[in-house]
Amino acid sequence: MLSNQISKKRKIYIGMLKTLMGISVVLTCALVVFLLVFVFFKGIPNITLKLLTTAPSYLTEKIGILPDILNTLYIVIATIVIVLPLGVGAAVYLTEYAPNKKIVEIIEYAAETLSGIPSVIYGLVGMLFFCQFLNMKTSLLAGSLTLVIMNLPTIMRTTQESLKTVPQSLREGAFGLGAGKWHVVRTVVLPGCIDGVITGCILSVGRILGESAALLFTAGFAHTLNGIIAGLNNAGATLTVALYVYAKEQGEFGVAFAIAAILMLLTLLINLAATLTGKYFEKRRNI
């Protein structure tokens, strides 16, 4: 009799937990769907070919986001080119070469701490160090270097975790055949963790696209059309910064929603690319 009562209470408890979890899932999905539908409903009607392919002109009050699209592309390329070798190199050293595990733990803790620092603090430090101390002034290059510091922990930690998944037997087999340490890392270890490197890059690109606070301090918000070399050496607004400027400073909410819709589409594409990449390399590993 007592056991039946306990069993009934347990079933009621489990049923309540399942109900609460179901409600949480529904609310989360509803919030995501509402956000997507609201942004796309407000933004997509304002996306025109003229908006995407022209530069703004204050004399004719013409609005275009082509410079902002190019500035976003420039800053993504510059950041990834710098942060990728730094992050992968640091991960390889910490995982394969570092002799003192205590130092490795300290560096990993520092990297995790960097990941939790608010982006506005990165922007303040980037402005003081890159823009003023190094005399780069407000430029896309200063913004890129600030984003390098922000995304370095992401690349490093994802690569580290991927390196740890490479079986130790592969390393030992290569050493048994007479291969040197660097040869083993280059031909056995790195090809086995390429999925982690690519995933880290995709996540970093997503964070770069969504960053605004740090770039307001370091990259500025000029809507000028430049080539990649001139663009990196001058101030420029990315899409997220342009969204802030058009919505907050100029009151152009139609353009702001158009930019928001573009950013949402890019975010969805990046998440889809990360998922497909992970599945692709998982299949290759299982073959």
Sequence and secondary structure as in RCSB ss.txt:
>XXXX:A:sequence
MLSNQISKKRKIYIGMLKTLMGISVVLTCALVVFLLVFVFFKGIPNITLKLLTTAPSYLTEKIGILPDILNTLYI
VIATIVIVLPLGVGAAVYLTEYAPNKKIVEIIEYAAETLSGIPSVIYGLVGMLFFCQFLNMKTSLLAGSLTLVIM
NLPTIMRTTQESLKTVPQSLREGAFGLGAGKWHVVRTVVLPGCIDGVITGCILSVGRILGESAALLFTAGFAHTL
NGIIAGLNNAGATLTVALYVYAKEQGEFGVAFAIAAILMLLTLLINLAATLTGKYFEKRRNI
>XXXX:A:secstr
 HHHHHHHHHHHHHHHHHHHHHHHHHHHHHHHHHHHHHHHHHHGGG  HHHHH   BTTTTB   HHHHHHHHHH
HHHHHHHHHHHHHHHHHIIIII   HHHHHHHHHHHHHHHTS HHHHHHHHIIIIIIIS   S HHHHHHHHHHH
HHHHHHHHHHHHHHTS HHHHHHHHHTT  HHHHIIIIIHHHTHHHHHHHHHHHHHHHHH  HHHHHHT      
  HHHHHTS    HHHHHHIIIIIS  HHHHHHHHHHHHHHHHHHHHHHHHHHHHHHHHHH 
